[in-house]
Amino acid sequence: MSERIAQINPPSLKLRRIKRILDGLYRRYNRRNLIKPDPLQFVYRYSSRQDREIVAFLAAALAYGRVQQIEKSLTDLLGRMGDCPFEFVRDFGEHRREKLGNFKHRFTTGEDISDLLELLRGVLAENGSIEKCFLLGYSKTDESVLSALSKFCDGLLGTYAKTHRRQASRGLKYLLAGTANGGACKRLNLFLRWMVRNDDVDTGLWRRIDKAKLIVPVDVHMSRLCRILGLHSLKTVSLAMAVKITEAFKEIEPADPVKYDFALSRIGIVKNCTGRHRSGCEFCELFEFCNKR
């Protein structure tokens, strides 16, 4: 349906110009050997599908803060979990909780991670994988993955409350931040991109969710780059902004609106774009748009 609409209402001249730039960025940056320092790099250190799913969820959960700190924290966490993260979670208990006791990534503590792994242990026991659990709340008729994402997070937090007879900690809620508070859900949408899309960067491990329903993972950097391109004019990073940006990308690439996320984000990571003019900006692919703001 979305492709048919795109044929009836073809992208504007401006969007066609943006698509040419994005296609160039995709060809240049969307390569496996350029993933580092993205936290996705940790997923490809494992060959097992089961290990990759667990590592991806944890890598996305901790994908906040400075890139160097994220790498350091994930190296620490996965080192504590041993050679098979899936088995570590499947057999998670008090002894393994102790192994994570002094772990810390910014304001995420070892206790927060342990609470998350305890929930994931239940997910694996009941469903066999995170994917099958997520699919319980997913419908092909959904406009996007947001409804399923909300059900997934609310379900896990509800399980915690029922099991422990108290509400989840602030730290656990942050790791399972769904759509309820209007946040952009950047880290969970990032995880879904890694799982659902299938190219030289994204794993394509999940095959029953339509990539057209994905939402662009938006943080302050992606917000800035998309504002430069004129894809939104909102000031606060939020779920509304993520949806608006995704809608703009759907006009450009209806069947795969999150296609350009990794490549576009390299402008911020590789070129350290701050949105302010400086020497060398004239060589940036986005310069013609940035210079006209």
MOVEN-V730564 format. One record per helix or strand of 3 or more residues. SS is the DSSP state (h for helix, s for strand). FROM is the first residue (numbers start at 0). TO is the last residue. If there is no record, write none. Layout:
ss/from/to
SS/FROM/TO
SS/FROM/TO
//
This chain:
ss/from/to
h/1/7
h/12/28
h/31/33
h/38/44
h/48/60
h/66/80
h/84/89
h/93/98
h/109/126
h/129/134
h/145/163
h/169/174
h/185/195
h/210/212
h/219/227
h/238/251
h/260/268
h/280/282
h/286/289
//
